[in-house]
Amino acid sequence: SKSRISEVKEIANFFSFIYFVSKKETQQFANIADQLSLPYSEIIVVGDSIEEEIRCGNQLGMITVRFKGGKFCSQEPKYNEEKPDFVCSSLIEITTFLNERILNQDKENENTIS
């Protein structure tokens, strides 16, 4: 939808690739990671369903960000694999999380001696 595309544009500059997944299955997430030749730990999954996107991402060891809104906003994690790394209710909160991750990575890189 147009609103979904405009929302993604607000956070797109943080990502090298953005995929929309129709089938929320662990294997599909793994296939995308394999196509990109990226370790699972470097992939950020943003989703609104803890039983779908968040669970799949966590099962693979990906970074998970739950967008708490819409029809799944009342869902609560029942199992550890449904607990996201970060919960947000707005795109501004997602950008804050992403900025903090980038800053932390930059600091870690500065502390690494070559």
C-alpha positions as CSV (number, residue, x, y, z in Angstrom):
1,S,0.0,0.0,0.0
2,K,1.0,3.6,-0.4
3,S,1.1,4.3,3.3
4,R,3.4,1.3,3.9
5,I,5.8,2.5,1.2
6,S,5.9,6.1,2.6
7,E,6.6,4.7,6.1
8,V,9.5,2.5,4.7
9,K,11.0,5.5,3.0
10,E,11.5,7.2,6.4
11,I,13.8,4.4,7.6
12,A,15.2,3.1,4.2
13,N,18.5,5.0,4.5
14,F,19.5,2.8,7.4
15,F,19.3,-0.4,5.3
16,S,21.2,-1.7,2.3
17,F,18.3,-4.0,1.4
18,I,14.6,-4.1,2.3
19,Y,12.4,-7.1,1.8
20,F,8.7,-7.5,2.3
21,V,7.9,-11.1,3.2
22,S,4.5,-12.5,2.3
23,K,5.2,-15.9,4.0
24,K,6.3,-15.4,7.5
25,E,8.3,-18.6,7.7
26,T,11.8,-19.1,9.2
27,Q,13.0,-20.8,6.0
28,Q,12.0,-17.7,3.9
29,F,14.0,-15.4,6.3
30,A,17.0,-17.8,6.0
31,N,16.8,-17.9,2.2
32,I,16.9,-14.1,2.1
33,A,20.0,-14.0,4.4
34,D,21.6,-16.7,2.2
35,Q,20.9,-14.7,-1.0
36,L,22.5,-11.6,0.6
37,S,25.5,-13.7,1.9
38,L,25.0,-12.0,5.3
39,P,25.3,-13.6,8.8
40,Y,21.9,-13.8,10.5
41,S,23.2,-11.6,13.3
42,E,23.6,-8.6,10.9
43,I,20.0,-8.7,9.7
44,I,17.3,-6.6,11.3
45,V,13.7,-7.9,11.1
46,V,11.0,-5.2,11.7
47,G,7.5,-6.6,12.1
48,D,4.3,-6.1,14.0
49,S,3.5,-9.8,14.8
50,I,5.4,-11.5,17.5
51,E,4.0,-14.8,16.4
52,E,5.3,-14.3,12.9
53,E,8.1,-11.9,12.0
54,I,9.6,-11.6,15.5
55,R,9.5,-15.4,16.2
56,C,11.1,-16.2,12.8
57,G,13.9,-13.6,13.2
58,N,14.7,-14.8,16.8
59,Q,14.8,-18.4,15.8
60,L,17.6,-17.5,13.3
61,G,19.4,-15.2,15.7
62,M,18.5,-12.0,13.8
63,I,18.0,-8.6,15.4
64,T,14.2,-8.1,16.0
65,V,12.3,-4.9,16.2
66,R,8.6,-5.0,17.0
67,F,6.5,-2.3,15.6
68,K,3.7,-2.3,18.2
69,G,0.7,-1.0,16.3
70,G,-2.2,-2.1,14.2
71,K,-4.1,-5.4,14.6
72,F,-1.3,-7.1,16.5
73,C,-0.7,-4.4,19.1
74,S,-2.3,-6.4,21.9
75,Q,-0.2,-9.5,21.3
76,E,2.1,-10.3,24.2
77,P,5.0,-12.8,24.0
78,K,4.2,-16.2,25.3
79,Y,7.7,-17.7,24.7
80,N,11.3,-16.4,24.8
81,E,11.5,-16.7,21.0
82,E,8.6,-14.2,20.7
83,K,10.4,-11.5,22.7
84,P,11.9,-8.8,20.4
85,D,15.2,-7.1,20.9
86,F,13.4,-3.7,20.7
87,V,9.8,-2.5,20.8
88,C,8.6,0.7,19.3
89,S,5.3,2.4,18.6
90,S,6.5,4.9,16.0
91,L,8.9,5.2,13.1
92,I,10.8,7.8,15.1
93,E,11.5,5.2,17.8
94,I,12.8,2.8,15.1
95,T,15.2,5.5,13.8
96,T,16.4,6.2,17.4
97,F,17.1,2.5,17.8
98,L,18.9,2.3,14.5
99,N,20.9,5.4,15.2
100,E,22.0,4.1,18.6
101,R,23.1,0.8,16.9
102,I,25.1,2.6,14.4
103,L,26.8,4.8,17.0
104,N,27.6,1.8,19.2
105,Q,29.1,0.0,16.2
106,D,31.2,3.1,15.3
107,K,32.5,3.2,18.9
108,E,33.3,-0.5,18.8
109,N,35.2,0.0,15.6
110,E,37.2,2.9,17.1
111,N,38.2,0.7,20.0
112,T,39.5,-2.0,17.7
113,I,43.2,-1.7,17.1
114,S,44.4,-2.9,13.6
